[in-house]
Amino acid sequence: MTVRETEQHFDVRHRVIDHLRCAREQGLPLAASQAEVQALLDEVDQLQLVAHAANNLTPFALCGLEEAQTVLRDALRAWKA
């Protein structure tokens, strides 16, 4: 996948998320097409990979990455709260 394709997929996922978030905030029914559901599942997959990495890489931290891992772990904890 090229960088351009990756950016397009990112844009699609976040347009779907924004659309559903706006509908929720306005009290409208949440409806999504099959393609929109797939985009959301792709985003969830990526979030799970990031969360898994943040939770499990500490014992294998490379020199200089400890601070970045701490920031990522703290952000995930705040997001889960």
C-alpha positions in Angstrom: 0.0 0.0 0.0 1.4 3.4 -1.0 1.5 6.4 1.3 -1.2 8.0 -0.8 -3.5 5.0 -0.4 -2.8 4.9 3.3 -3.8 8.5 3.6 -7.0 7.9 1.7 -7.9 5.0 3.9 -7.2 7.1 7.0 -9.4 9.9 5.6 -12.3 7.4 5.0 -12.1 6.0 8.5 -12.1 9.3 10.1 -14.9 10.7 8.0 -17.0 7.7 9.0 -16.1 8.3 12.7 -16.9 12.0 12.5 -20.2 11.3 10.7 -21.3 8.8 13.4 -20.1 11.1 16.2 -22.1 14.0 14.8 -25.2 11.9 14.4 -24.9 10.7 18.0 -24.4 14.2 19.4 -27.5 15.4 17.5 -29.6 12.4 18.8 -30.0 11.0 15.3 -30.1 7.2 14.6 -26.6 5.7 14.1 -26.7 4.1 10.6 -23.7 2.8 8.7 -23.2 1.1 5.4 -21.1 -2.1 5.1 -18.2 -0.1 3.8 -18.4 2.3 6.8 -18.5 -0.6 9.2 -15.4 -2.1 7.5 -13.7 1.3 7.9 -14.5 1.3 11.6 -13.3 -2.2 12.1 -10.0 -1.3 10.4 -9.6 1.6 12.8 -10.4 -0.7 15.8 -7.8 -3.2 14.5 -5.1 -0.4 14.4 -6.0 0.9 17.9 -5.8 -2.7 19.2 -2.3 -3.1 17.7 -1.2 0.2 19.3 -2.7 -0.7 22.7 -1.1 -4.2 22.6 2.3 -2.7 21.7 2.0 -0.1 24.5 1.1 -2.7 27.1 3.6 -5.3 26.1 6.8 -3.6 24.8 8.1 -2.3 28.1 10.3 -5.3 28.9 11.8 -5.0 25.4 12.3 -1.2 25.4 15.1 -0.1 23.3 17.4 2.6 24.6 15.8 6.0 24.0 12.3 4.8 23.5 11.2 4.5 27.1 9.8 8.1 27.2 7.8 7.6 24.0 6.4 4.4 25.4 5.4 6.0 28.7 3.6 8.8 26.9 1.8 6.3 24.7 0.8 4.1 27.7 -0.4 7.1 29.6 -2.5 8.3 26.7 -4.1 4.9 26.3 -4.9 4.8 30.0 -6.5 8.2 29.8 -8.5 7.1 26.7 -9.7 3.9 28.4 -10.8 5.8 31.5 
